[in-house]
């Protein structure tokens, strides 16, 4: 009995000690949270994105973040003397304006702005654009005949009227460009380049002042630099399927393929389904190939020859098929718009040539971005210029709308990335622009192009996507 009472007292003392420890731990955690919040609030940071709404004169929204303005908020207009720039005040900042804000977080999604900067050049009234037609123009004859027409190009809707100056000589193009050997009959205008100048109208469409139709990019625009090739192979040492990067007979690197066939098949079939008509009429016949590689980073990359690499980390991060469809459509646009070739030519005079070092061909590539950078393809994974990335985003949205998907999923994906990885981080597409910038641009573009937003019956998810995720199982995501 004495032993029993002793055990009871001992248990009581232990319980009291445990409770005291729990109370101390709770107090420590509470103090840490308070200190963290104080430190967070006191730290000045910068965020960059497009204004998505202005609910009242003292608030700007960038996605879900409310930027609070005050009489002490300083406004800086950069490049105000640039040609075509328009003076603007902070009171005139509206949806679609790209801004950089400096200040402090006061609460979750609430930001006190001390300084707002924006580039005056973005307010230039005229819009200059150029893009390769990814779908056949329905009003091509009307454009050629100086009739009013509408043209879906560059992820925009172009409005052409009697005042529009046109250089739309189809017959000249038929003589100057070659038809790929795989095509039995000459194609239409899809795949040709269009250049235009115009202004954005009140309904979001671009009212075109001048438009030109030009030839397709040369066959070299769709080759990997150095005439390298991506080949599927079986590694004899590890007995796994790989992708080999070869330059002639020289093996430069290997990428490990994800070893679940159902996942590979699903991504490949979805990618092929998303291809717009331009995929069949490039100057060099493209064979789009979609591969899932084992890599935990939330990333995808498209090479000029039509090879699209999708990381397992990306598949682990997307929540439905419409999100994945947007990512793939974005990468497809990079290929069809010959972005690698165009950016290399646009910046050739300024570009510092990369000296390709020795690559251990027997080893697997551990850092795809670094490896492709060594091959002169750094923009493929590190991001193109803001102008080109915006174009790929616009065309990606347009493509998934054409395919019946809900484009709002693209915005929701970036909102998820903001919550999980932060606003300034670049979890998606390696070193591309920040999640906040990408998500806010897509929100603005949706408002411009689809103001009525009739997507309630659009595709968000499918059983095929759910089955793929189940078969894939848990994967590491970074």
Buried (B, 14 or more C-beta within 10 A) or exposed (E): EEEEEEEEEEEEEEEEEEEEEEEEEEEEEEEEEEEEEEEEEEEEEEBBBBBBBBEEEBBBBBBEBBBBBEEEBEBEBEEBEEEEBBEBEBEEBEBBBBBBBBBBBBEEBEBBBBBBBBBBBBBBEEBEBBBBBBBBBEBBEBBBEEEEBBBBBBBBBBBBEEEBEBEBEBEEBEEEBEBBEEEEEEBBBBBBBBBBBBEBEEEBBBBBBBBBBBBBBBEEBBBBBBEBBBEEEEBEEEEBBBBBBBBEEEBBBBBBBBEBEEBBBBBBEBBEEBBBBBBBBBBBBBEBBBBBBBBBBBBBBBBBBBBBBBBBBBBBBBBBBBBBBBBBBBBBBBBBBBBBBBBBEBEEEEEEEEEBEEBEEEEBBEEBBEBBBBBBBBBBBBBBBEEBBBBBBBBBBBBBBBBEBBBBBBBBBBBBBBEEBEBBEBBBBBEBBBBBBBBBBBBBBBBBBBEEEEBEEBBBBBEBBEEBBEEBEEBEBE
